Amino acid sequence: MAKFQRLMKVLLCAGFLATFAGCASPEKRETAGQYVDDSIVTTRVKAAIFDEMALKTFQINVKTYESTVQLSGFVDTAEHARMAGDIARKVEGVKQVRNDLIVK
């Protein structure tokens, strides 16, 4: 009986540890202010790309995390991919651009 109680205590403790470890927050977390700032940067980049008539804005996706902008999607030429990257780099608040645009 004592072995059974000891075993149950160990399993209960292991269960608690697993539960708390699963609830731990990830290391890379954005604060509300950073999220809003990144949303503003994303909107500015989308607007700047939209203003360029040569680019098909509906095929270019823009995401921002910690002021790093990622461009993804499809463009018609390598020149358009380069142009979109250049436009994004000029937007205020952008620290880095990852240009993952694919030429169709």
Residue frames as qw, qx, qy, qz and C-alpha x, y, z in Angstrom:
[[0.000, 0.885, 0.466, 0.000, 0.00, 0.00, 0.00],
 [0.309, -0.785, 0.103, 0.527, 2.85, 2.41, 0.80],
 [0.397, -0.106, 0.603, 0.684, 4.41, 1.73, -2.63],
 [0.193, 0.632, 0.672, 0.334, 1.10, 2.49, -4.31],
 [0.139, -0.934, -0.253, 0.211, 0.74, 5.82, -2.47],
 [0.390, -0.580, 0.341, 0.629, 4.33, 6.76, -3.28],
 [0.364, 0.182, 0.696, 0.592, 3.77, 5.87, -6.94],
 [0.087, 0.809, 0.562, 0.147, 0.59, 7.97, -7.04],
 [0.253, -0.870, -0.030, 0.422, 2.41, 10.95, -5.49],
 [0.400, -0.324, 0.523, 0.679, 5.19, 10.70, -8.07],
 [0.265, 0.429, 0.716, 0.483, 2.70, 10.46, -10.95],
 [0.049, -0.901, -0.424, 0.084, 0.71, 13.40, -9.57],
 [0.313, -0.744, 0.179, 0.563, 3.85, 15.54, -9.28],
 [0.380, -0.052, 0.654, 0.653, 4.92, 14.56, -12.79],
 [0.176, 0.676, 0.665, 0.264, 1.48, 15.54, -14.06],
 [0.144, -0.926, -0.189, 0.292, 1.70, 18.95, -12.38],
 [0.376, -0.524, 0.406, 0.648, 5.18, 19.55, -13.79],
 [0.335, 0.236, 0.720, 0.561, 4.03, 18.62, -17.30],
 [0.065, 0.837, 0.540, 0.059, 1.02, 20.93, -16.98],
 [0.217, -0.885, 0.007, 0.412, 3.08, 23.90, -15.83],
 [0.406, -0.305, 0.557, 0.658, 5.77, 23.30, -18.45],
 [0.293, 0.466, 0.718, 0.426, 3.07, 23.24, -21.14],
 [0.028, -0.918, -0.396, 0.022, 1.68, 26.56, -19.95],
 [0.463, -0.508, 0.120, 0.716, 5.04, 28.33, -20.02],
 [0.396, 0.867, 0.072, -0.293, 5.13, 31.31, -22.34],
 [0.822, 0.369, 0.107, 0.420, 7.38, 31.19, -25.39],
 [0.514, -0.388, 0.016, 0.765, 10.58, 33.21, -25.38],
 [0.111, 0.088, 0.382, 0.913, 9.67, 35.19, -28.49],
 [0.008, -0.701, -0.697, 0.153, 6.65, 37.21, -27.47],
 [0.142, 0.432, 0.191, 0.870, 5.42, 40.53, -28.75],
 [0.002, 0.375, 0.544, -0.751, 4.00, 43.09, -26.39],
 [0.314, 0.757, 0.561, -0.117, 0.80, 44.87, -27.36],
 [0.036, 0.870, -0.138, -0.472, 2.82, 47.95, -28.31],
 [0.229, -0.368, 0.751, 0.498, 5.14, 45.97, -30.57],
 [0.372, 0.395, 0.829, 0.138, 2.14, 44.30, -32.22],
 [0.239, 0.881, 0.315, -0.259, 0.55, 47.67, -32.95],
 [0.084, -0.750, 0.417, 0.506, 3.86, 49.07, -34.24],
 [0.310, -0.110, 0.854, 0.402, 4.29, 46.06, -36.53],
 [0.358, 0.629, 0.689, -0.025, 0.72, 46.46, -37.78],
 [0.141, 0.906, 0.022, -0.399, 1.42, 50.08, -38.64],
 [0.177, -0.535, 0.662, 0.494, 4.61, 49.13, -40.50],
 [0.385, 0.215, 0.869, 0.224, 2.72, 46.44, -42.42],
 [0.305, 0.807, 0.473, -0.176, 0.03, 48.93, -43.42],
 [0.017, 0.846, -0.249, -0.471, 2.63, 51.49, -44.55],
 [0.270, -0.300, 0.800, 0.443, 4.48, 48.90, -46.65],
 [0.383, 0.460, 0.795, 0.098, 1.24, 47.67, -48.26],
 [0.221, 0.895, 0.240, -0.304, 0.26, 51.28, -49.05],
 [0.091, -0.715, 0.477, 0.503, 3.66, 52.03, -50.55],
 [0.310, -0.034, 0.877, 0.367, 3.52, 48.91, -52.74],
 [0.338, 0.658, 0.666, -0.096, -0.08, 49.74, -53.72],
 [0.123, 0.870, -0.020, -0.476, 1.05, 53.17, -54.92],
 [0.137, -0.449, 0.712, 0.523, 3.44, 51.54, -57.40],
 [0.727, 0.382, -0.017, -0.571, 1.42, 50.86, -60.56],
 [0.479, 0.457, -0.725, -0.192, 3.83, 48.22, -61.90],
 [0.011, 0.148, -0.941, 0.304, 3.24, 45.84, -58.99],
 [0.585, -0.345, -0.568, -0.465, 0.22, 43.61, -58.62],
 [0.213, -0.455, 0.546, -0.670, -0.50, 44.27, -54.96],
 [0.847, -0.184, 0.106, -0.487, -2.96, 41.45, -54.55],
 [0.930, 0.166, -0.311, 0.101, -0.22, 38.88, -55.20],
 [0.380, 0.415, -0.535, 0.630, 2.22, 40.31, -52.65],
 [0.667, -0.642, -0.376, -0.041, 1.74, 39.43, -48.99],
 [0.183, 0.610, -0.409, 0.653, 3.34, 41.56, -46.27],
 [0.751, -0.567, -0.335, 0.040, 3.99, 40.41, -42.70],
 [0.153, 0.712, -0.397, 0.558, 5.98, 42.24, -40.03],
 [0.817, -0.497, -0.267, 0.117, 7.56, 40.90, -36.84],
 [0.575, -0.629, 0.023, 0.523, 9.79, 43.10, -34.69],
 [0.164, 0.846, -0.159, -0.481, 10.13, 45.64, -37.53],
 [0.211, -0.265, 0.819, 0.463, 11.37, 42.96, -39.95],
 [0.661, 0.413, 0.045, -0.625, 9.16, 42.87, -43.04],
 [0.417, -0.059, 0.869, 0.259, 8.64, 39.66, -44.97],
 [0.533, 0.432, -0.208, -0.697, 7.40, 39.89, -48.54],
 [0.376, -0.013, 0.919, 0.121, 5.94, 36.74, -50.04],
 [0.607, 0.594, 0.351, -0.396, 3.82, 35.86, -53.04],
 [0.670, 0.257, 0.529, 0.453, 4.25, 36.07, -56.79],
 [0.130, 0.775, -0.113, -0.608, 5.45, 38.74, -59.22],
 [0.798, 0.589, 0.094, -0.086, 5.90, 38.71, -62.98],
 [0.644, 0.614, -0.286, 0.355, 9.59, 39.62, -63.17],
 [0.702, -0.219, -0.338, 0.588, 12.73, 39.70, -61.04],
 [0.160, 0.331, -0.017, 0.930, 12.72, 43.48, -61.48],
 [0.510, -0.581, -0.251, -0.582, 9.30, 43.66, -59.78],
 [0.812, -0.410, -0.363, 0.202, 10.59, 41.55, -56.87],
 [0.532, 0.016, -0.189, 0.825, 13.58, 43.86, -56.47],
 [0.093, -0.468, -0.145, -0.867, 11.33, 46.93, -56.76],
 [0.656, -0.599, -0.345, -0.302, 8.99, 45.66, -54.03],
 [0.766, -0.304, -0.304, 0.478, 11.95, 45.04, -51.73],
 [0.342, 0.200, -0.047, 0.917, 13.34, 48.51, -52.38],
 [0.327, -0.578, -0.247, -0.706, 9.96, 50.11, -51.69],
 [0.757, -0.546, -0.358, -0.022, 9.62, 48.21, -48.40],
 [0.675, -0.110, -0.252, 0.685, 13.13, 49.23, -47.27],
 [0.142, 0.354, 0.036, 0.924, 12.27, 52.92, -47.71],
 [0.484, -0.663, -0.406, -0.401, 9.23, 52.78, -45.42],
 [0.131, -0.597, 0.475, -0.634, 9.68, 54.39, -42.01],
 [0.725, -0.365, 0.395, -0.430, 9.99, 51.85, -39.21],
 [0.972, 0.209, -0.106, -0.016, 11.39, 49.00, -41.32],
 [0.439, -0.720, 0.518, 0.143, 14.65, 47.62, -39.96],
 [0.230, -0.282, 0.870, 0.333, 15.08, 44.68, -42.32],
 [0.734, 0.334, -0.072, -0.587, 13.33, 43.16, -45.36],
 [0.453, -0.113, 0.873, 0.140, 13.11, 39.47, -46.18],
 [0.528, 0.435, -0.257, -0.683, 12.18, 39.35, -49.84],
 [0.428, -0.031, 0.903, 0.019, 10.70, 35.89, -50.48],
 [0.607, 0.542, 0.053, -0.579, 8.84, 36.90, -53.64],
 [0.599, 0.010, 0.750, 0.279, 8.71, 34.27, -56.37],
 [0.267, 0.431, -0.394, -0.766, 8.87, 35.08, -60.09],
 [0.784, 0.281, 0.478, -0.280, 6.17, 33.23, -62.04]]
